[in-house]
Amino acid sequence: MKKLQVNGIDIVVYKTKVKIFDPTGKLSDDHAILLLEYLHFEGFLDSNKQIHCEIICNDWYLNFLNF
């Protein structure tokens, strides 16, 4: 698992899952796809595996990121 921040957006990357934390609820699906493409380009994602993406839009993400 890797935690990172891209353009102010908190992201957690697992082997087959990506969690994108969007407390404002304004992140579009197109923007999420761009983030996934960036993560793939930078080597965070394996192109041979199916990746599941979750966009999380509530406040509990602050507790999750600080565990």
TARADA-V177206 format. One record per helix or strand of 3 or more residues. SS is the DSSP state (helix for helix, strand for strand). FROM is the first residue (numbers start at 1). TO is the last residue. Records with the same first field share a line. If there is no record, write none. Layout:
SS=FROM-TO, FROM-TO
This chain:
strand=2-6, 9-13, 17-21, 52-56
helix=29-41, 61-65
